[in-house]
């Protein structure tokens, strides 16, 4: 079964030069059935609706659960529409927000549905991911330290602690320590024998976080 196409909400202003092409592109995606429904709001006519969604400028697009601002090509909007129809897009969206320096929005997005935390592991598993993005993702996950939301990711983190790249193993080991789970101890202890110095050092710290001494 094909995923259900997302609906789109677009805020525009009469003087916005980027609004007409974004409106045209979204309309075309409706015709292509990439978007289910398009709702357009003129901020000048309905400032109260803009305030409701905390719209600060135009064009402003809500595409499924994703919020996009500024100029967007039809190719970009089509890609976001496809990502908005499945779980894969969550990691791309978080990466987008972090690259834009919008950590606050990323925090709110995760808080809106903490099941989205699992999608962040795709970034943790990518050793070539942008360093600022990796740091941001680590902070987003650390915000759930010792909580069930992070503990639920223990099996995936355990797998990543055996990743071929030491950067991924190091991050996974650190996050295992953040789970606060007794079940994480065996995986962290195994990292004490890692061939990489950094991983071994992080394992030592993680074991202390878990209340264990070597």
N, C-alpha and C positions, 0 to 999 in steps of 0.2 A: 504494500500500500504506500502510495506517495505521501510524503509529509504534507500537512495542511499549510498552505501559504500564510504568512503572517499578514496582519492588517497594518496599515500605516496611518499615522497622524502627523500632519504637516502644519506648522505655524509659519506664516509669511507676513510681510509688511509691504505696503505700497511702494516704498522707496528701495527695497532690497533688490540689488542687481542679480544676486545668485538665486533668488526665489523662483523666477519663471523657469529656468532650465531644470531645477530640481523638481518642480511641479510637473513639468512635461515628462521628465524621466519616470517619475512615480506613476503617472497616468499610463505611460507605455507599458510599465511592468504589470499594471492591473490588466491591461489587454492581453499580456502574455501569460496571465494567471500566475505570475511570480508573487503577486500581492493579492490578498483576498478583497480588501476594501480600503479605500483612501478617503480620509476625512481631512478637509482643509479648513484652517481657521485663520482669519485675518486678525492679527493682534490689535490693529487700530480699532477694529469694530468690537472685539471681545477681549479686552485686556484682562478681564477677570479669569478667563480660561487660561491665558498665558501665565497668570499668577499661580493658578492651581497647579500647573506643571513646572513652575519655577523656570519659565522660559526667559532667558536673558538676551537673546538675539535671534535673528532669522537669517537663513532658513534653519528651522529646528525640526528634526524628524524623529518620531518614535516608531521604530520598526520592530514589531514583536516586543521583546523586552529590552531592545537596544535603543539607545538615544544617540543620535548623530547631529552634529552642528556644522554649519558652514557649507561651502560648495561641495557637492558630491556628483560624480559622473554617473551615468546610467549603469556603467559596468560595475562601479563600486557599490551602488545601491542594489544591483542584482545579486552581487556576492553577499552583501549583508542580509538580504532577504533569504537567500539559501541557507546561510549560517543560522538565521533566526528560527529556522524550521527544525533545528536539531541541537543536540548537546555539543556537537563539535564547535559551534560558533562561540561558546562561552569563553574558551581560552583565547580565541582571536579578539574578542571584545575586551577582555581584561588587558590583553597585551596592548590593544589600541589605546585604552584609557591611560595605562601607565606610561606609554610613550608620549602621550599628550600632557603628562604631569598631573593627571586628574585622579590622584590616589583617593581623595575623599569620595568621589563618585564610585570608584571601584569597591570601596568599603561598603557603601550603601547597596550596591548591586549584589554583593555576596550576602549581605545581611538580609536582603529581600528573599533569598532562597539559599540556605546554607548547603543545599545539595550541590550547588555550583562549585563548592570547594574541590570536589573530585576532579573537575575539569582542569583545575590549576596544575594538577600533577603532570599534565602533558608538557607544560612549560618547565617544570622542575626536571623532567626527563630529557630536556633538550639542552645539551651542554653548550650549544652555539647561540642560545637565546641571548638577546640584548642584556647586558649586565644590570642595567637599571630596572629592566623588567623582572629579571630573576630576583633581585633584591626586593622589589615591590611585592612579588608573589610570595616570597618567604615571609614578609611582614604580614600579608593578608592571612596566611596560614597560622603564623605565630599568634595572631589575635585570638585564636581558638585553642591556645595551649591548655592542656589538662581538661579539655571539654569533650563531650561525646562526639561533636562534629569532626574534630581532628582524629580522635581515637578510631572512628569508623574507617579512616583511611590507612590504618595500620598494615593491612595485607599488601596494599599497593606500595607503601613506603618501604616495607620489608623487601619487596622485589627490587625497588630502586636502589636499596643499599648494596645490591649485588650487581649494579650496572657496570658496563665496561669502562665508562668514563669516571675518573676519580672525583670530578666536580659534582657529578650527580650523586655519587655515593656519599660524598661529604654532606651535601644538602639533605639527603634522605636521612642520614644518621642524625644530623642535628634535629630534624623534625620528629624523628622517632623519640628523641629525648624530650621534645616538647609535648608529646602525647600524655606523659605522666602515667602511662600504662605499664603494669608489671609485665604484660605480654611482650612489650617492646624490648625488654632487657636482653633476651637471647640474641636478637638481631644486632643490637648495639654492641654487645660483647664480642660478637663475631668480627665486628669492624676493628677491634683492637689488634687483630692480626693482619689488617690490610697492608698491602705493599706500599701505600702512599702515606707519607708522614702526616699530611694535613688531615686525612681521614682518621688516622689513629688518634691524633690530638682531639679532634671533634668527638670521637667515641668516648674518650676519657671524660670530657665535659658533659656529654650526654648521659653517661652512667651516673655522674654526680646529680644531674637533674632528676634522674630516676631513683635516687636514693641508694645507689650502690657504690661501693668502692672496689677497685680492682684487687 
